[in-house]
Amino acid sequence: MTTLQVTQRRSSAGSNKRQLDTLRSLGLRRIGHTVEVKDCEQARGMVHAVRHLVEVRDGASKAGASKAGASKAGAGASGSADKQEQTS
């Protein structure tokens, strides 16, 4: 099943209670926070309700996920650790 990557890009300050509840239902907690939700009608409806606060990208399909993607993610994590050691 495909997923959507939803990232909160704008502050929820000034939003009504219904929009705040929708952000929380999507799993978003703060600006810059990204979650993956199943690509279904309900999720698309929630995203539509707060479209002015979020950014949406197509996520990777679970069947299409490969080890190559996982190794790239691991390389990025070790790269940030190296930067920390250099700055210390």
C-alpha angles and dihedrals in degrees: 000000000000124000138206123228108219120191125186106230103169135046120265091219109123093021119127122251093260092057091046090052090049092053090050091048089054088053096247116145109165144003111292093022113136127199134176117229130182113265100245136130093262094053092046089052092052091048090049091054092057099028091130090061102042143054120219130205131173110260126216118276113249090229091049096050112115139188089251090069091048093051091052090053090051092050091054092053093052090046091060090049089055090052090052092053092050093052094048 
